[in-house]
Amino acid sequence: MKTMFLIVVLILSALSESMAGDPDILSDFIVPEDNTTVDGNFFTYIGMRVLLDAPEAKTFKVLKASMAEFPALNGQSVSYAVLDFPPGSVNPPHTHPRASELLFLVDGTLEVGFVDTTNKLFTQTLKTGDMFVFPKGLIHFQYNGDKKNEALAVSAFGSANAGTVSVPNSVFNTTIDDGVLALSFKTDVYTIQKIKAGLAGKS
């Protein structure tokens, strides 16, 4: 009986491993139905050219190269994002439900961190040339604490469509009842409405 149980556990583990990340494709690449020409242009993304000679950003911004922007990534289990942090800016707590993230700091310094499922916080101060990995699905953030200099980072994801769930927006910019939020955060409805108004003012 124990042997049978062990075999079932091993099979289920193998299945869960094989289903992790993007599904495997049965061809070299996937071409959208409306695409009539497949040549080198299909496999080239020029959306990052806007970074060259761009003025300094006033607020935190992300430039993505995921399946939505670059259809050739469909089925390839990879995508990128360039993160531009003006002085004192933050990429608020968020998660990527379908991928881990490997961040490379190109310029500046960043305070980064994530929280695991036991609510333990792991933080680090990154300097130019450093890398940091954010495990798949865990809440994480990045903050440029330098009040004078910007920071620039490139993130690689293990999915063509990693997804982003912003914690502040998902909690306070949805139709979750204010009373439920007040109870959940052990505060009052007025405070919840004030937070919602503050977030609405930033969008």
Beta strands, then each sheet from edge to edge (+ up, - down):
strand 1: 61-65
strand 2: 79-85
strand 3: 90-95
strand 4: 101-107
strand 5: 109-115
strand 6: 121-127
strand 7: 131-134
strand 8: 140-143
strand 9: 151-157
strand 10: 165-166
sheet 1: 1+ 2- 9+ 4- 7+
sheet 2: 6+ 5- 8+ 3- 10+
end
